[in-house]
Amino acid sequence: MKLPLRGVVPPMVTPLLPNKQLDRRGLKKLIEHLLNGGVHGIFVLGTNGEGPSLGYGTRKELITEACRIVSNRAPVLVGITDTSLEASLEMARYAKTAGADALVVAPPFYFPLSETETVGYLQELAPLLPLPFLVYNIPSCTKVALSVKTIRKAKELGAIGVKDSSGDPVFFRAILKEFKADGDFSVIVGDELFLSTAILNGGHGGVTGGANVFPKFFVELYKASLVKDMDRIAQLRSSLIEIHSTIYSVDDSPTKSIKAIKCCLSLMGICEDFMALPLHRLAPGKRDAVKGFLYQFKHRTNQDFLLCEKP
């Protein structure tokens, strides 16, 4: 895996069957959809992948199958965040044997942690990890907001990059400034609305949930940002805002975008939209609303994807 890690790395959804077991057929179709769309890596067991809601057997099966299907065509990153150090290490070691390329590590969730406790956890965990790792800042899910100082310490402990999903553009710029001179350290944004801004200001890429559905679209936005094509960026950003205000907004739950993304993939015939408890897929009426918005978006933007169900 070349450093720094760059580009569009979708936080891949986890295709599930009605019995909530892994949908291997859907997984293969999804991975081929992503790779054919030009993505630069795949992140499994993240938030969009419903990682914390999956049993350990399903997580391991997903890692094994994803690595097998990708077959070294792109880096595979595995989220190992858990409530205990031992559980995170077990998943990290399994990822190594399955052929993954890197790990993604957030602080253990449930207990709010002080900065001293967070650094202490990383000091215990990092030397035991069998693969390179990115540190993951997602305070909405962990109750821990990483500071620039903590991220710097993570780098000293071996981190190859940071994924920031704080949603705070001021904090993201502070990370960029801090690590500007560290050529091999990746600064990755987790909020897809900030992708172009991140790249224009020296960031390396984005872990963008919408790339599950529209990989070519997000890769084009990334490439336009690399060459500072401001007119094209403006056009694509307008379409991205449309996705957020329509497709992602048919539901009013905190996980509405995750549900909408899986719904879109179902409508495109890639995988079904069954979700792991406690989440539930969109109700039929909201599915129909997504169908209508997806159909409109396809024809307004000339996006090249199959829509199996027309409104």
Secondary structure, DSSP 4 states (H G I P E B T S, - for coil): --SS--EE--B----B-TTSSB-HHHHHHHHHHHHHTT-S-EEESSTTTTGGGS-HHHHHHHHHHHHHHHTTSS-EEEE---SSHHHHHHHHHHHHHHT--EEEE-PPSSS---HHHHHHHHHHHGGG-SS-EEEEE-HHHHS----HHHHHHHHHTT--EEEE-S--HHHHHHHHHHTTT-TT-EEEE--GGGHHHHHHTT--EE--GGGGT-HHHHHHHHHHHHTT-HHHHHHHHHHHHHHHHTGGGSS-STTHHHHHHHHHHHHTTSS-----TT--PPPHHHHHHHHHHHHHHHHHHT-----SS--
